[in-house]
Amino acid sequence: MPKQSLLGLFEKADPAADAMDSFNEAGFKLGSFDVLTGTPYPEGAFGEHVPQHRLFRFPAFGAIIGFTLAIFLTAGTQIAYPLVTGGKPILSIFAMLIIMYEMTMLSGVLATVVGIIFESRLPNLDPGVYDKRITEGMIGVVITLDDDSRKKDAEDILKKSGAFEVKYS
């Protein structure tokens, strides 16, 4: 059965926060309901679940991979094509440092861009239900249900909390 979304439209923030609390008390899974608003509110103002981000891991792993590749690239090139100059060592660390720095930064930046796309969950192929009045100042509380068994409960919670309209996907 495909997932179904319900959207309750509210004019004020307090009834929307009450709806979020009611969903939490009714036992709906955290992360299945969220607030949609065009007005900036502080994070967690509606009592919504704030997911933990893992964005900091992407640049760290990217930098480690880039640094490792740079060492193999520079050392491998100098060993494959040895140029003995006046008895100096074949591996020139100071010449390698520039390439190692650049490869570390490049792969860290590229991994950060990939991480931003991944953590933002882009592209969103199933956007669910939406109403253009949300961008005009209304507050929407959306809940995504896996089956129809709790659809009536979710609709009742939205209406009891003060939603003036409930839309379905």
Secondary structure, 3 states (H helix, E strand, C coil): CCCEEEEEEECCHHHHHHHHHHHHHCCCCCCCEEEEECCCCCCCCCCCCCCCCCCCHHHHHHHHHHHHHHHHHHHHHHHHCCCCCCCCCCCCHHHHHHHHHHHHHHHHHHHHHHHHHHHCCCCCCCCCCCCHHHHHCCEEEEEEECCHHHHHHHHHHHHHHCCCEEEEC
